[in-house]
Amino acid sequence: MDTKDMVVLLIAFIVYIILLIFVFAPIYAVVWRFVKNRTPVRGTNWYMRFYEAKKENDREYEEYLKWAAKRGYKPIIKKRN
């Protein structure tokens, strides 16, 4: 392998990087946006399930406080985040 072959390979590598950046990256971004917009939003659904479970736990705790107050028990203190 002489200098001419190394220069040709270096130029080919630079052209490959340019193609990756200016041709395939925008195509990938468009395809990714298309796929992302047509699939369920998992993050929001997970957060809503977490939020609903937390609200349910708070409701149960409020009911427990009422139950303990009626029976004269000292309630267990729940730490709030």
Biopython code that builds the backbone (N, CA, C, O; Angstrom):
import numpy as np
from Bio.PDB.StructureBuilder import StructureBuilder

atoms = [
    (1, "MET", "N", (0.859, -1.173, 0.000)),
    (1, "MET", "CA", (0.000, 0.000, 0.000)),
    (1, "MET", "C", (0.908, 1.239, 0.000)),
    (1, "MET", "O", (1.730, 1.437, 0.895)),
    (2, "ASP", "N", (0.730, 2.030, -1.001)),
    (2, "ASP", "CA", (1.566, 3.219, -1.088)),
    (2, "ASP", "C", (0.772, 4.463, -0.667)),
    (2, "ASP", "O", (-0.369, 4.364, -0.215)),
    (3, "THR", "N", (1.382, 5.602, -0.823)),
    (3, "THR", "CA", (0.785, 6.867, -0.361)),
    (3, "THR", "C", (-0.501, 7.194, -1.110)),
    (3, "THR", "O", (-1.449, 7.715, -0.522)),
    (4, "LYS", "N", (-0.536, 6.892, -2.400)),
    (4, "LYS", "CA", (-1.733, 7.196, -3.197)),
    (4, "LYS", "C", (-2.942, 6.423, -2.661)),
    (4, "LYS", "O", (-4.030, 6.988, -2.546)),
    (5, "ASP", "N", (-2.767, 5.150, -2.334)),
    (5, "ASP", "CA", (-3.874, 4.348, -1.792)),
    (5, "ASP", "C", (-4.326, 4.879, -0.429)),
    (5, "ASP", "O", (-5.522, 4.908, -0.141)),
    (6, "MET", "N", (-3.385, 5.294, 0.397)),
    (6, "MET", "CA", (-3.742, 5.829, 1.716)),
    (6, "MET", "C", (-4.529, 7.133, 1.588)),
    (6, "MET", "O", (-5.468, 7.363, 2.351)),
    (7, "VAL", "N", (-4.164, 7.974, 0.647)),
    (7, "VAL", "CA", (-4.895, 9.228, 0.432)),
    (7, "VAL", "C", (-6.300, 8.937, -0.077)),
    (7, "VAL", "O", (-7.259, 9.580, 0.351)),
    (8, "VAL", "N", (-6.431, 7.977, -0.985)),
    (8, "VAL", "CA", (-7.759, 7.604, -1.504)),
    (8, "VAL", "C", (-8.616, 7.048, -0.375)),
    (8, "VAL", "O", (-9.795, 7.390, -0.284)),
    (9, "LEU", "N", (-8.061, 6.202, 0.487)),
    (9, "LEU", "CA", (-8.823, 5.664, 1.623)),
    (9, "LEU", "C", (-9.207, 6.763, 2.608)),
    (9, "LEU", "O", (-10.316, 6.750, 3.143)),
    (10, "LEU", "N", (-8.314, 7.705, 2.850)),
    (10, "LEU", "CA", (-8.623, 8.818, 3.741)),
    (10, "LEU", "C", (-9.744, 9.676, 3.177)),
    (10, "LEU", "O", (-10.645, 10.078, 3.913)),
    (11, "ILE", "N", (-9.701, 9.961, 1.889)),
    (11, "ILE", "CA", (-10.771, 10.740, 1.244)),
    (11, "ILE", "C", (-12.088, 9.965, 1.281)),
    (11, "ILE", "O", (-13.143, 10.555, 1.516)),
    (12, "ALA", "N", (-12.040, 8.661, 1.055)),
    (12, "ALA", "CA", (-13.253, 7.835, 1.124)),
    (12, "ALA", "C", (-13.840, 7.853, 2.529)),
    (12, "ALA", "O", (-15.058, 7.919, 2.694)),
    (13, "PHE", "N", (-12.983, 7.795, 3.535)),
    (13, "PHE", "CA", (-13.453, 7.838, 4.914)),
    (13, "PHE", "C", (-14.098, 9.191, 5.229)),
    (13, "PHE", "O", (-15.137, 9.237, 5.887)),
    (14, "ILE", "N", (-13.504, 10.270, 4.777)),
    (14, "ILE", "CA", (-14.077, 11.607, 4.996)),
    (14, "ILE", "C", (-15.422, 11.740, 4.283)),
    (14, "ILE", "O", (-16.362, 12.302, 4.845)),
    (15, "VAL", "N", (-15.526, 11.235, 3.063)),
    (15, "VAL", "CA", (-16.798, 11.266, 2.329)),
    (15, "VAL", "C", (-17.842, 10.434, 3.053)),
    (15, "VAL", "O", (-19.009, 10.822, 3.112)),
    (16, "TYR", "N", (-17.438, 9.286, 3.608)),
    (16, "TYR", "CA", (-18.350, 8.427, 4.373)),
    (16, "TYR", "C", (-18.890, 9.171, 5.591)),
    (16, "TYR", "O", (-20.091, 9.114, 5.859)),
    (17, "ILE", "N", (-18.040, 9.860, 6.325)),
    (17, "ILE", "CA", (-18.479, 10.628, 7.493)),
    (17, "ILE", "C", (-19.438, 11.740, 7.072)),
    (17, "ILE", "O", (-20.451, 11.971, 7.731)),
    (18, "ILE", "N", (-19.122, 12.421, 5.984)),
    (18, "ILE", "CA", (-20.006, 13.489, 5.493)),
    (18, "ILE", "C", (-21.369, 12.918, 5.099)),
    (18, "ILE", "O", (-22.400, 13.521, 5.397)),
    (19, "LEU", "N", (-21.382, 11.766, 4.436)),
    (19, "LEU", "CA", (-22.656, 11.128, 4.086)),
    (19, "LEU", "C", (-23.444, 10.759, 5.334)),
    (19, "LEU", "O", (-24.658, 10.957, 5.381)),
    (20, "LEU", "N", (-22.771, 10.228, 6.336)),
    (20, "LEU", "CA", (-23.468, 9.885, 7.576)),
    (20, "LEU", "C", (-24.125, 11.113, 8.196)),
    (20, "LEU", "O", (-25.272, 11.056, 8.637)),
    (21, "ILE", "N", (-23.402, 12.203, 8.224)),
    (21, "ILE", "CA", (-23.905, 13.398, 8.903)),
    (21, "ILE", "C", (-25.000, 14.095, 8.093)),
    (21, "ILE", "O", (-26.043, 14.450, 8.642)),
    (22, "PHE", "N", (-24.771, 14.291, 6.797)),
    (22, "PHE", "CA", (-25.678, 15.138, 6.016)),
    (22, "PHE", "C", (-26.759, 14.385, 5.241)),
    (22, "PHE", "O", (-27.706, 15.008, 4.761)),
    (23, "VAL", "N", (-26.644, 13.070, 5.108)),
    (23, "VAL", "CA", (-27.653, 12.319, 4.354)),
    (23, "VAL", "C", (-28.415, 11.372, 5.271)),
    (23, "VAL", "O", (-29.642, 11.442, 5.355)),
    (24, "PHE", "N", (-27.700, 10.489, 5.958)),
    (24, "PHE", "CA", (-28.385, 9.463, 6.737)),
    (24, "PHE", "C", (-28.949, 9.976, 8.051)),
    (24, "PHE", "O", (-29.977, 9.475, 8.507)),
    (25, "ALA", "N", (-28.314, 10.952, 8.671)),
    (25, "ALA", "CA", (-28.834, 11.484, 9.935)),
    (25, "ALA", "C", (-30.203, 12.162, 9.751)),
    (25, "ALA", "O", (-31.104, 11.893, 10.546)),
    (26, "PRO", "N", (-30.403, 13.028, 8.743)),
    (26, "PRO", "CA", (-31.753, 13.596, 8.570)),
    (26, "PRO", "C", (-32.806, 12.545, 8.219)),
    (26, "PRO", "O", (-33.948, 12.628, 8.669)),
    (27, "ILE", "N", (-32.414, 11.557, 7.412)),
    (27, "ILE", "CA", (-33.364, 10.479, 7.089)),
    (27, "ILE", "C", (-33.734, 9.720, 8.356)),
    (27, "ILE", "O", (-34.905, 9.423, 8.594)),
    (28, "TYR", "N", (-32.730, 9.411, 9.161)),
    (28, "TYR", "CA", (-32.982, 8.717, 10.428)),
    (28, "TYR", "C", (-33.889, 9.552, 11.326)),
    (28, "TYR", "O", (-34.797, 9.008, 11.955)),
    (29, "ALA", "N", (-33.663, 10.860, 11.399)),
    (29, "ALA", "CA", (-34.482, 11.725, 12.247)),
    (29, "ALA", "C", (-35.934, 11.746, 11.777)),
    (29, "ALA", "O", (-36.851, 11.710, 12.597)),
    (30, "VAL", "N", (-36.148, 11.804, 10.468)),
    (30, "VAL", "CA", (-37.511, 11.817, 9.936)),
    (30, "VAL", "C", (-38.208, 10.487, 10.219)),
    (30, "VAL", "O", (-39.363, 10.464, 10.642)),
    (31, "VAL", "N", (-37.509, 9.394, 9.986)),
    (31, "VAL", "CA", (-38.102, 8.070, 10.245)),
    (31, "VAL", "C", (-38.385, 7.904, 11.727)),
    (31, "VAL", "O", (-39.447, 7.403, 12.098)),
    (32, "TRP", "N", (-37.448, 8.321, 12.590)),
    (32, "TRP", "CA", (-37.638, 8.195, 14.041)),
    (32, "TRP", "C", (-38.836, 9.026, 14.497)),
    (32, "TRP", "O", (-39.627, 8.558, 15.315)),
    (33, "ARG", "N", (-38.986, 10.256, 13.981)),
    (33, "ARG", "CA", (-40.124, 11.101, 14.344)),
    (33, "ARG", "C", (-41.429, 10.458, 13.890)),
    (33, "ARG", "O", (-42.427, 10.505, 14.609)),
    (34, "PHE", "N", (-41.428, 9.857, 12.699)),
    (34, "PHE", "CA", (-42.617, 9.187, 12.180)),
    (34, "PHE", "C", (-43.012, 8.017, 13.085)),
    (34, "PHE", "O", (-44.180, 7.874, 13.446)),
    (35, "VAL", "N", (-42.044, 7.190, 13.447)),
    (35, "VAL", "CA", (-42.327, 6.024, 14.301)),
    (35, "VAL", "C", (-42.746, 6.474, 15.689)),
    (35, "VAL", "O", (-43.687, 5.926, 16.264)),
    (36, "LYS", "N", (-42.059, 7.461, 16.226)),
    (36, "LYS", "CA", (-42.348, 7.927, 17.580)),
    (36, "LYS", "C", (-43.753, 8.518, 17.687)),
    (36, "LYS", "O", (-44.426, 8.319, 18.699)),
    (37, "ASN", "N", (-44.201, 9.235, 16.667)),
    (37, "ASN", "CA", (-45.520, 9.860, 16.718)),
    (37, "ASN", "C", (-46.658, 8.871, 16.513)),
    (37, "ASN", "O", (-47.816, 9.216, 16.748)),
    (38, "ARG", "N", (-46.361, 7.663, 16.086)),
    (38, "ARG", "CA", (-47.420, 6.692, 15.829)),
    (38, "ARG", "C", (-47.412, 5.515, 16.790)),
    (38, "ARG", "O", (-48.094, 4.518, 16.552)),
    (39, "THR", "N", (-46.655, 5.616, 17.864)),
    (39, "THR", "CA", (-46.641, 4.583, 18.888)),
    (39, "THR", "C", (-47.195, 5.173, 20.176)),
    (39, "THR", "O", (-47.178, 6.392, 20.346)),
    (40, "PRO", "N", (-47.683, 4.339, 21.084)),
    (40, "PRO", "CA", (-48.216, 4.866, 22.344)),
    (40, "PRO", "C", (-47.124, 5.595, 23.138)),
    (40, "PRO", "O", (-45.948, 5.233, 23.092)),
    (41, "VAL", "N", (-47.541, 6.610, 23.848)),
    (41, "VAL", "CA", (-46.592, 7.358, 24.663)),
    (41, "VAL", "C", (-46.419, 6.594, 25.965)),
    (41, "VAL", "O", (-47.252, 6.688, 26.868)),
    (42, "ARG", "N", (-45.352, 5.850, 26.055)),
    (42, "ARG", "CA", (-45.160, 4.994, 27.226)),
    (42, "ARG", "C", (-44.778, 5.796, 28.461)),
    (42, "ARG", "O", (-45.218, 5.478, 29.566)),
    (43, "GLY", "N", (-43.972, 6.821, 28.286)),
    (43, "GLY", "CA", (-43.513, 7.597, 29.435)),
    (43, "GLY", "C", (-44.671, 8.260, 30.166)),
    (43, "GLY", "O", (-44.759, 8.181, 31.391)),
    (44, "THR", "N", (-45.554, 8.908, 29.426)),
    (44, "THR", "CA", (-46.685, 9.591, 30.044)),
    (44, "THR", "C", (-47.621, 8.592, 30.697)),
    (44, "THR", "O", (-48.100, 8.828, 31.806)),
    (45, "ASN", "N", (-47.893, 7.468, 30.020)),
    (45, "ASN", "CA", (-48.788, 6.473, 30.599)),
    (45, "ASN", "C", (-48.201, 5.908, 31.889)),
    (45, "ASN", "O", (-48.926, 5.697, 32.862)),
    (46, "TRP", "N", (-46.891, 5.664, 31.900)),
    (46, "TRP", "CA", (-46.260, 5.144, 33.108)),
    (46, "TRP", "C", (-46.370, 6.154, 34.229)),
    (46, "TRP", "O", (-46.665, 5.794, 35.369)),
    (47, "TYR", "N", (-46.132, 7.424, 33.910)),
    (47, "TYR", "CA", (-46.209, 8.457, 34.936)),
    (47, "TYR", "C", (-47.635, 8.579, 35.471)),
    (47, "TYR", "O", (-47.834, 8.747, 36.674)),
    (48, "MET", "N", (-48.626, 8.494, 34.585)),
    (48, "MET", "CA", (-50.014, 8.597, 35.042)),
    (48, "MET", "C", (-50.380, 7.422, 35.934)),
    (48, "MET", "O", (-51.080, 7.607, 36.930)),
    (49, "ARG", "N", (-49.922, 6.208, 35.599)),
    (49, "ARG", "CA", (-50.187, 5.062, 36.472)),
    (49, "ARG", "C", (-49.539, 5.259, 37.836)),
    (49, "ARG", "O", (-50.142, 4.950, 38.864)),
    (50, "PHE", "N", (-48.313, 5.771, 37.847)),
    (50, "PHE", "CA", (-47.618, 6.048, 39.101)),
    (50, "PHE", "C", (-48.372, 7.102, 39.911)),
    (50, "PHE", "O", (-48.531, 6.970, 41.125)),
    (51, "TYR", "N", (-48.832, 8.147, 39.228)),
    (51, "TYR", "CA", (-49.544, 9.228, 39.899)),
    (51, "TYR", "C", (-50.861, 8.722, 40.489)),
    (51, "TYR", "O", (-51.202, 9.055, 41.624)),
    (52, "GLU", "N", (-51.594, 7.925, 39.729)),
    (52, "GLU", "CA", (-52.865, 7.380, 40.229)),
    (52, "GLU", "C", (-52.627, 6.465, 41.428)),
    (52, "GLU", "O", (-53.384, 6.509, 42.397)),
    (53, "ALA", "N", (-51.586, 5.638, 41.373)),
    (53, "ALA", "CA", (-51.279, 4.752, 42.507)),
    (53, "ALA", "C", (-50.930, 5.583, 43.735)),
    (53, "ALA", "O", (-51.326, 5.234, 44.847)),
    (54, "LYS", "N", (-50.206, 6.658, 43.554)),
    (54, "LYS", "CA", (-49.852, 7.528, 44.684)),
    (54, "LYS", "C", (-51.105, 8.176, 45.261)),
    (54, "LYS", "O", (-51.257, 8.257, 46.480)),
    (55, "LYS", "N", (-52.007, 8.640, 44.390)),
    (55, "LYS", "CA", (-53.250, 9.226, 44.886)),
    (55, "LYS", "C", (-54.068, 8.195, 45.653)),
    (55, "LYS", "O", (-54.659, 8.508, 46.686)),
    (56, "GLU", "N", (-54.100, 6.959, 45.143)),
    (56, "GLU", "CA", (-54.846, 5.896, 45.832)),
    (56, "GLU", "C", (-54.229, 5.611, 47.197)),
    (56, "GLU", "O", (-54.953, 5.404, 48.171)),
    (57, "ASN", "N", (-52.908, 5.597, 47.278)),
    (57, "ASN", "CA", (-52.248, 5.392, 48.569)),
    (57, "ASN", "C", (-52.581, 6.515, 49.532)),
    (57, "ASN", "O", (-52.786, 6.268, 50.721)),
    (58, "ASP", "N", (-52.637, 7.751, 49.040)),
    (58, "ASP", "CA", (-52.982, 8.877, 49.896)),
    (58, "ASP", "C", (-54.424, 8.761, 50.388)),
    (58, "ASP", "O", (-54.716, 9.064, 51.545)),
    (59, "ARG", "N", (-55.333, 8.315, 49.497)),
    (59, "ARG", "CA", (-56.732, 8.127, 49.913)),
    (59, "ARG", "C", (-56.835, 7.071, 51.009)),
    (59, "ARG", "O", (-57.544, 7.250, 51.999)),
    (60, "GLU", "N", (-56.108, 5.958, 50.813)),
    (60, "GLU", "CA", (-56.145, 4.907, 51.829)),
    (60, "GLU", "C", (-55.572, 5.406, 53.152)),
    (60, "GLU", "O", (-56.069, 5.039, 54.216)),
    (61, "TYR", "N", (-54.541, 6.232, 53.099)),
    (61, "TYR", "CA", (-53.947, 6.764, 54.314)),
    (61, "TYR", "C", (-54.921, 7.700, 55.018)),
    (61, "TYR", "O", (-55.027, 7.678, 56.244)),
    (62, "GLU", "N", (-55.633, 8.522, 54.251)),
    (62, "GLU", "CA", (-56.627, 9.407, 54.869)),
    (62, "GLU", "C", (-57.729, 8.586, 55.547)),
    (62, "GLU", "O", (-58.175, 8.929, 56.642)),
    (63, "GLU", "N", (-58.162, 7.510, 54.901)),
    (63, "GLU", "CA", (-59.167, 6.637, 55.522)),
    (63, "GLU", "C", (-58.618, 5.995, 56.788)),
    (63, "GLU", "O", (-59.341, 5.853, 57.775)),
    (64, "TYR", "N", (-57.358, 5.610, 56.768)),
    (64, "TYR", "CA", (-56.731, 5.024, 57.955)),
    (64, "TYR", "C", (-56.685, 6.032, 59.098)),
    (64, "TYR", "O", (-56.935, 5.678, 60.250)),
    (65, "LEU", "N", (-56.362, 7.300, 58.781)),
    (65, "LEU", "CA", (-56.327, 8.316, 59.838)),
    (65, "LEU", "C", (-57.698, 8.490, 60.480)),
    (65, "LEU", "O", (-57.799, 8.628, 61.700)),
    (66, "LYS", "N", (-58.768, 8.485, 59.657)),
    (66, "LYS", "CA", (-60.122, 8.589, 60.200)),
    (66, "LYS", "C", (-60.447, 7.379, 61.069)),
    (66, "LYS", "O", (-61.025, 7.524, 62.146)),
    (67, "TRP", "N", (-60.076, 6.189, 60.606)),
    (67, "TRP", "CA", (-60.336, 4.966, 61.352)),
    (67, "TRP", "C", (-59.605, 4.997, 62.693)),
    (67, "TRP", "O", (-60.180, 4.629, 63.718)),
    (68, "ALA", "N", (-58.339, 5.433, 62.694)),
    (68, "ALA", "CA", (-57.552, 5.474, 63.929)),
    (68, "ALA", "C", (-58.123, 6.512, 64.894)),
    (68, "ALA", "O", (-58.151, 6.287, 66.104)),
    (69, "ALA", "N", (-58.575, 7.642, 64.363)),
    (69, "ALA", "CA", (-59.129, 8.687, 65.225)),
    (69, "ALA", "C", (-60.414, 8.204, 65.893)),
    (69, "ALA", "O", (-60.638, 8.504, 67.066)),
    (70, "LYS", "N", (-61.258, 7.468, 65.181)),
    (70, "LYS", "CA", (-62.511, 6.962, 65.749)),
    (70, "LYS", "C", (-62.248, 5.981, 66.891)),
    (70, "LYS", "O", (-62.990, 5.956, 67.872)),
    (71, "ARG", "N", (-61.207, 5.184, 66.766)),
    (71, "ARG", "CA", (-60.939, 4.132, 67.739)),
    (71, "ARG", "C", (-59.936, 4.547, 68.811)),
    (71, "ARG", "O", (-59.616, 3.758, 69.699)),
    (72, "GLY", "N", (-59.440, 5.780, 68.732)),
    (72, "GLY", "CA", (-58.529, 6.273, 69.750)),
    (72, "GLY", "C", (-57.100, 5.775, 69.603)),
    (72, "GLY", "O", (-56.310, 5.894, 70.539)),
    (73, "TYR", "N", (-56.751, 5.218, 68.445)),
    (73, "TYR", "CA", (-55.378, 4.766, 68.224)),
    (73, "TYR", "C", (-54.496, 5.931, 67.807)),
    (73, "TYR", "O", (-54.950, 6.887, 67.179)),
    (74, "LYS", "N", (-53.225, 5.827, 68.172)),
    (74, "LYS", "CA", (-52.263, 6.824, 67.700)),
    (74, "LYS", "C", (-51.851, 6.412, 66.290)),
    (74, "LYS", "O", (-51.301, 5.326, 66.109)),
    (75, "PRO", "N", (-52.106, 7.257, 65.281)),
    (75, "PRO", "CA", (-51.826, 6.844, 63.915)),
    (75, "PRO", "C", (-50.328, 6.761, 63.618)),
    (75, "PRO", "O", (-49.510, 7.455, 64.221)),
    (76, "ILE", "N", (-50.010, 5.903, 62.685)),
    (76, "ILE", "CA", (-48.628, 5.814, 62.194)),
    (76, "ILE", "C", (-48.400, 7.018, 61.281)),
    (76, "ILE", "O", (-49.185, 7.265, 60.366)),
    (77, "ILE", "N", (-47.337, 7.754, 61.530)),
    (77, "ILE", "CA", (-47.046, 8.950, 60.743)),
    (77, "ILE", "C", (-46.413, 8.538, 59.427)),
    (77, "ILE", "O", (-45.418, 7.814, 59.393)),
    (78, "LYS", "N", (-47.005, 9.010, 58.356)),
    (78, "LYS", "CA", (-46.495, 8.708, 57.019)),
    (78, "LYS", "C", (-45.571, 9.837, 56.593)),
    (78, "LYS", "O", (-45.944, 11.008, 56.650)),
    (79, "LYS", "N", (-44.352, 9.478, 56.163)),
    (79, "LYS", "CA", (-43.420, 10.502, 55.708)),
    (79, "LYS", "C", (-43.813, 10.936, 54.303)),
    (79, "LYS", "O", (-44.074, 10.110, 53.428)),
    (80, "ARG", "N", (-43.847, 12.235, 54.109)),
    (80, "ARG", "CA", (-44.193, 12.788, 52.802)),
    (80, "ARG", "C", (-42.908, 13.178, 52.074)),
    (80, "ARG", "O", (-41.964, 13.685, 52.679)),
    (81, "ASN", "N", (-42.893, 12.933, 50.777)),
    (81, "ASN", "CA", (-41.713, 13.310, 49.985)),
    (81, "ASN", "C", (-41.817, 14.733, 49.537)),
    (81, "ASN", "O", (-40.921, 15.234, 48.859)),
]
sb = StructureBuilder()
sb.init_structure("model")
sb.init_model(0)
sb.init_chain("A")
sb.init_seg("    ")
for serial, (resi, resn, name, xyz) in enumerate(atoms, 1):
    if name == "N":
        sb.init_residue(resn, " ", resi, " ")
    sb.init_atom(name, np.array(xyz, "f"), 0.0, 1.0, " ", f" {name:<3s}", serial, name[0])
structure = sb.get_structure()
